[in-house]
């Protein structure tokens, strides 16, 4: 005789969209813009310094200034 099958329990997955939105932090568009702008600036200055058009000190100062501005922005934001 065949064995009787067990009854399968059906699991339901509930979705709560309002809770999911709270878990997801908002994107920081200003921070992303600042990082992109400073990356482009420092990259351009490195290119100029490699071709001996500007001094490497200018590149170092610009990179340090970019890091300071980003650090100040992050401290004010959060």
Wavefront OBJ file of the C-alpha trace (Angstrom):
o trace
v 0.000 0.000 0.000
v 1.312 3.467 -0.795
v 2.162 5.793 2.050
v -0.281 8.619 2.564
v 1.160 11.964 1.626
v 1.682 14.565 4.261
v -0.193 17.759 3.848
v 2.119 20.520 2.674
v 1.907 23.806 4.468
v 1.755 26.768 2.143
v 3.840 29.653 3.312
v 2.844 33.163 2.464
v 5.347 35.930 2.052
v 4.037 39.297 3.046
v 5.508 42.426 1.609
v 5.466 45.716 3.427
v 6.699 48.441 1.057
v 6.561 51.200 3.668
v 9.053 49.364 5.908
v 11.387 48.637 3.020
v 11.627 52.336 2.188
v 12.664 53.143 5.755
v 15.482 50.585 5.728
v 16.993 52.009 2.540
v 19.049 55.170 3.139
v 18.556 58.039 0.732
v 21.220 58.574 -1.899
v 23.711 61.382 -1.375
v 23.703 63.141 -4.738
v 25.702 66.139 -3.490
v 28.401 63.870 -2.076
v 28.569 61.889 -5.322
v 28.841 65.137 -7.301
v 31.640 66.454 -5.080
v 33.603 63.208 -5.375
v 33.186 63.214 -9.161
v 34.175 66.866 -9.517
v 37.237 66.536 -7.298
v 38.284 63.333 -9.046
v 38.123 65.097 -12.409
v 40.045 68.092 -11.057
v 42.841 66.057 -9.478
v 43.087 63.821 -12.551
v 43.448 66.882 -14.786
v 46.104 68.332 -12.493
v 48.031 65.043 -12.487
v 47.961 65.082 -16.271
v 49.361 68.610 -16.270
v 52.039 67.704 -13.731
v 53.177 64.670 -15.730
v 53.805 66.907 -18.733
v 55.716 69.377 -16.480
v 53.236 72.208 -17.017
v 52.560 72.627 -13.289
v 54.370 71.690 -10.118
v 53.482 68.501 -8.215
v 52.953 70.642 -5.125
v 49.835 72.093 -6.782
v 48.479 68.562 -7.274
v 49.149 67.673 -3.652
v 47.514 70.870 -2.392
v 44.443 70.344 -4.586
v 44.085 66.745 -3.413
v 44.376 67.799 0.233
v 41.844 70.600 -0.283
v 39.434 68.132 -1.880
v 39.781 65.746 1.049
v 39.209 68.547 3.547
v 36.077 69.752 1.737
v 34.667 66.205 1.590
v 35.430 65.618 5.281
v 33.725 68.882 6.264
v 30.714 67.984 4.116
v 30.388 64.557 5.711
v 30.674 65.990 9.232
v 27.966 68.568 8.561
v 25.692 66.030 6.912
v 25.691 63.379 9.563
l 1 2 3 4 5 6 7 8 9 10 11 12 13 14 15 16 17 18 19 20 21 22 23 24 25 26 27 28 29 30 31 32 33 34 35 36 37 38 39 40 41 42 43 44 45 46 47 48 49 50 51 52 53 54 55 56 57 58 59 60 61 62 63 64 65 66 67 68 69 70 71 72 73 74 75 76 77 78
